């Protein structure tokens, strides 16, 4: 009964958007984790595409303005590396908090997915500006 309760909790920890976009047919914790890993891989691809688009938009290409494009790109690159470290450490902390239970993987994966979605949204907002 406790395992069933933990499995239910795991499903609640994972953002609903993961299952809404491409529902997985899950029957056990291993399948839930695999589904979440696939969702994280999709979210990482979206993040990388947004980041690359933003970096490309920050090329001077002969623009005649006062923007330091090279400096902006350098700072954005540093910020992205720091953000990846933040995401990974934040989610490792959630994993460690749940280290004794079956929800540890799904808690960490859900955390990574949520952070990645938020960062992707932030980068896309830059592109709109």
N, C-alpha and C positions, 0 to 999 in steps of 0.2 A: 504494500500500500504506500509506503514511504517513497519508493522509486516512482510510482505513478504520480504522486504529488510533486516530486522534483521535476518530472518530465513536464507536467502541466506548468510549473513555474518557469521552466526553461522556455516554453513556448511564449509565455508572457514577456519574458525578458527580451526576446528578439523583436525588433521593430516590425510591426505588421506589414510594412511596405515590402519587406523581403518576400513574404509569401504572396502578397497581392500581385506582384509583377509576374512572377513565374512560380506558381504554386508547386511545391514538392509533395510527393506522396511519401510521407514519413510514417514509419511505424515504431521506430525506436530512437534512442539517443544518438547512435552512430549515424543514422540517416538524417536526423535533424542537424547534426554537426556538418555533414557533407553538404546539405542544402545551404546552410549558412556560409560555408566556405566558398561555394559557388557564387552566392550572392555577393560576398565580399570581393571576389575576383572581378565580378561585373562592376561593382562600385569603384574599385581601384582603376579599372580601365576608363570609366567615366571621369574620374578625378584626373588621371594622367592626360586625357584628351583636353579637359578644361585648362589644365596647367600649361600644356604645350601651346594651345591657342592663345592664352594670355601672354606667354613669353614671346610668341611670334608677333603679337600686336604691339609689343614694346621694342620693336626694331625701328630705328630712326628712318631708314629708307629715304634719306634726303629731306625729311620733314624740316621745315624752317621754323622751329619753335625753341623755347628755352628749356625744354625737358631734357634731363640727363638720363637718356634711355639706358645706357650701359650701367649706370649706377642703380637705376630702378630695377633692372633685371637682376643685378647682383644681390640687392637687398631682398627681392622676392625669392630668389633661389635660397638664400640663407633662411628666410622665414619658412619656406616650405620644408627644408631639412629639419628645422626646429619643430615644426608642426608634426612631422612624421614621428620624431622622437617623443613628443608629448603624447600623441595618440597611442603609440606603442606602450609607453610607460603607464599611462592612465589605464589602459585596458589590461595590462599585465597585473596591475594592482587589483582590478576586479577579479581576474583569474585567481590570484592568490587568496583573496577574500573568500572565494568559493572552492578553495583547493580540496576540501574534504568531501565535496559532493559531485554528483553527476552533471550539475549545471555549469561547472566551471568553464568548459569550452564554449558553450552557447552564450554564457555571460560575456566572455571576452570577445567572441565574434560579433555579438550584438553591439557591443561597445564600439568595436572597430567600424562596423557598418554605419552606425549612427554618426560617429565623428567624420567618417569619410563623406557621407552625404552632406553634412554641414559644410565641410571645407569645399566640396565641389560647388555648392551653392554660392559660397563666398567668392570663389574664383570666377564663376560665371557673372556675378554682379559686377566685378571689376571690368569685364568685357563690355558690359552695357554702358559704363560710364564714359 
